[in-house]
């Protein structure tokens, strides 16, 4: 196993462990801090898109990167429309919600695995930037999924086991990219561009609106500061990159 593969699979394992953290925390802590985690994730993922993913993609394949990013944005928009969002009203968890949530989560994880693989195959710094963005997004997403499953009547052990199984789908995307990249020219740049579009969709439509949904100025300010912190972290990661 070469160095890139070690980085890729280590990131996916770390991402999976981070995603399962919700089951180790109290419901009170999750309720208090999930909005800030979401704000940080929005900043980290959008920072990764504009500071790392898109610039690197344009360097590799020129302006075609923008087209591929648009395709990624549209693909995820259609997938989420088809499956349906996870949003729910308190006390109203319908039987179909856990199934659609887990299917959507599995598809997202396949995409995350592919993106991480494409990132590390492009360069270690780009892979690190993608790893930070993916893990930052995974924590609030999986915490939200865990809360929904618990509200649907699942016990803690059952919810964690199923979410752990869903996390494994990231390996499908990663292995697929690793194998295909050896046979298709510019595949990693194309996957990176598509990942930029999907991350842009997640950050701009799924996460960013949550920053403005607080009922008080204090709660909205907390989320905005977390958002700025996420952007700042990605700016630091980008500044530390050594581009060849």
PAMARRO-464919 format. One record per residue (C-alpha): residue in one letter; x, y, z. Coordinates in steps of 0.5 Angstrom, whole numbers, plus 500, padded with zeros to 3 digits. Layout:
N
aXYZ
...
This chain:
244
x500500500
x503507498
x503513502
x497516498
x493510500
x495510507
x493518508
x486516504
x484510508
x486514515
x482520513
x476516512
x477512518
x478518522
x472521519
x468515521
x470516528
x468523528
x462522525
x460517531
x462522536
x454524537
x453517541
x458519546
x455526548
x449527552
x443530549
x444536552
x451538550
x449536543
x443541543
x447546546
x453546541
x450543534
x449550531
x456552533
x459546530
x454547523
x457554523
x464552523
x463546518
x459551513
x466556514
x470550513
x467547507
x466553503
x473555505
x476549502
x472550496
x474557494
x481557497
x483550495
x479545491
x477550485
x484553484
x487547484
x482544479
x483550475
x490549475
x489542473
x484542467
x483550466
x476553466
x473546465
x473545472
x468550473
x463546468
x465540472
x463544479
x457546476
x455539474
x457536481
x452542484
x446540480
x447532481
x447533489
x441538488
x437533484
x439527489
x437531495
x430533491
x429526489
x431523496
x428529500
x431533506
x432530513
x429536516
x423534521
x419538526
x420536533
x415530535
x414528527
x419523525
x415519520
x417511518
x420513512
x425518515
x430514517
x431510511
x431516506
x436519511
x441513511
x440512503
x442520503
x448519508
x451513504
x451517498
x454523501
x459518504
x461515497
x462522495
x466524501
x471518500
x472519492
x473527494
x478525499
x482520495
x482525489
x485530494
x491526496
x492523489
x493531487
x497533492
x498532500
x496539502
x490539498
x488532501
x489535508
x485541506
x479536504
x480532510
x479538514
x473540510
x470533510
x471531518
x468538520
x462537516
x461530518
x461531525
x454536525
x451532520
x452525523
x450528530
x444530526
x443524523
x443520530
x438525533
x433523528
x434516529
x434516536
x427521536
x425515531
x425510537
x432507535
x436505541
x443508542
x447501540
x442500534
x443507531
x451507532
x451500529
x447502523
x451509522
x458506523
x456501517
x453507513
x460510514
x464504511
x461506504
x466512504
x471506502
x467505496
x468512493
x475512495
x477505492
x473507486
x477513485
x484510486
x483504481
x480508476
x485514476
x490509474
x486508467
x483515466
x487521464
x485527469
x480523473
x483526479
x482533477
x475532474
x473528481
x476534485
x472539481
x465535482
x467535489
x468542489
x461543486
x458538491
x461541497
x459548495
x452546495
x452543502
x456549504
x451554501
x444551501
x445545507
x449549512
x450556511
x442558512
x443555519
x447561521
x441565520
x436561523
x437563530
x432566534
x436571538
x442576536
x446572541
x445565538
x446568531
x452571533
x455565536
x454561529
x457567525
x463567529
x464559528
x463560521
x468565521
x473560525
x472555520
x474560514
x480562518
x482555519
x482553512
x485560510
x491557515
x491550512
x491554505
x497558507
x501553509
x501549503
x507548499
x505548492
x510545487
